[in-house]
Amino acid sequence: MIIDKIENSNIYKNFGERITKAFDYIRSTDLKNLQQGKYEIEGKNIFAMISEYQTKPESEGKLEAHKKYIDVQYVISGEERMGYAPLDDPAFAKASAGTPATYFFKFLCQFKNYMDI
């Protein structure tokens, strides 16, 4: 997990061409004036999802995990608190056996780590 400012995204250019394209899109696009929806950057391989919502209490949140994809979260305005936990936690390993690359867990997680964005 990386927590940083978009101004520092050039530090991560060696992570691959796709992550670089995603960061370029964030830096070069007027995100505040886009309508909500899905915007393809490079077909279905790289895309942006623009959403506007009220954040939920932790008790209503769903735990999401990715093993194959990279999920870049960028808060355009406002604030959000996101909990996170390592995928090697035994509860994750048991719950994710035989699941697709992206999945939601059915159990609630007591996060030990938070980031306020």
C-alpha positions in Angstrom: 0.0 0.0 0.0 1.2 3.5 -0.9 -0.1 6.6 0.8 1.1 9.7 -0.9 0.2 12.9 -2.8 -0.3 13.0 -6.5 2.5 15.5 -6.8 4.9 12.7 -5.8 3.5 10.2 -8.4 6.7 10.3 -10.5 8.5 8.4 -7.8 6.4 5.4 -8.7 6.9 5.4 -12.5 9.0 2.3 -12.3 6.0 0.3 -11.0 4.9 0.0 -14.6 3.4 1.7 -17.6 -0.2 1.2 -16.5 0.2 2.9 -13.1 2.1 5.7 -14.8 -0.8 6.2 -17.2 -3.3 6.2 -14.3 -1.3 8.9 -12.5 -0.9 10.9 -15.7 -4.7 10.9 -16.1 -5.2 12.1 -12.6 -2.7 14.9 -13.0 -3.9 16.0 -16.5 -7.7 15.8 -16.1 -10.1 18.3 -14.6 -11.6 15.6 -12.3 -13.8 18.1 -10.4 -15.8 18.9 -13.6 -16.3 15.3 -14.8 -19.7 13.7 -14.6 -20.0 10.6 -12.4 -19.3 7.4 -14.3 -16.6 5.3 -15.9 -13.9 6.8 -18.1 -11.7 4.5 -20.2 -8.0 5.5 -20.2 -6.7 2.5 -22.0 -9.7 0.3 -22.8 -10.8 -2.0 -20.0 -7.2 -2.3 -18.7 -7.0 1.2 -17.2 -10.1 3.3 -16.3 -11.3 5.9 -13.9 -14.5 5.7 -11.9 -15.8 9.1 -10.8 -18.2 8.8 -7.8 -19.7 11.2 -5.4 -21.1 9.8 -2.1 -21.5 10.3 1.6 -19.0 8.1 3.4 -20.4 5.2 5.5 -19.8 4.4 9.1 -17.2 1.7 9.5 -19.9 -0.8 10.6 -21.6 -0.5 7.2 -18.4 -0.8 5.1 -17.4 -3.8 3.0 -13.9 -5.1 2.9 -12.6 -5.3 -0.6 -9.4 -6.9 -1.7 -7.4 -7.3 -5.0 -4.8 -9.9 -5.8 -4.5 -9.1 -9.5 -5.4 -5.4 -9.9 -4.1 -2.1 -8.6 -6.8 0.2 -7.2 -5.8 3.9 -7.0 -7.9 5.9 -4.7 -7.9 9.6 -5.2 -10.1 11.9 -3.2 -11.0 14.9 -5.4 -12.6 16.9 -2.5 -13.8 16.2 1.0 -12.4 13.6 3.4 -12.5 9.9 3.7 -11.2 7.4 6.2 -10.2 4.1 4.9 -9.2 1.1 6.9 -6.7 -1.4 5.7 -5.2 -4.7 6.7 -2.6 -7.0 5.2 -3.8 -9.8 2.8 -1.6 -12.3 4.6 -3.9 -12.1 7.7 -5.2 -15.6 8.4 -8.8 -14.5 8.2 -8.2 -13.1 4.7 -6.4 -16.3 3.5 -9.3 -18.5 4.7 -12.0 -16.2 3.2 -10.3 -15.7 -0.1 -9.5 -19.3 -1.0 -10.8 -20.0 -4.5 -12.1 -16.5 -5.1 -11.6 -14.2 -8.1 -9.0 -11.5 -8.4 -11.3 -8.9 -6.8 -13.7 -9.8 -4.1 -15.7 -8.5 -1.1 -15.5 -10.2 2.2 -18.8 -11.1 4.0 -17.3 -10.7 7.5 -16.7 -7.4 9.3 -13.1 -6.5 9.9 -11.8 -4.7 12.9 -9.2 -2.5 11.3 -6.1 -1.8 13.2 -4.8 0.7 10.7 -6.5 3.8 9.2 -5.6 6.5 6.8 -7.5 9.8 6.7 -7.6 11.3 3.3 
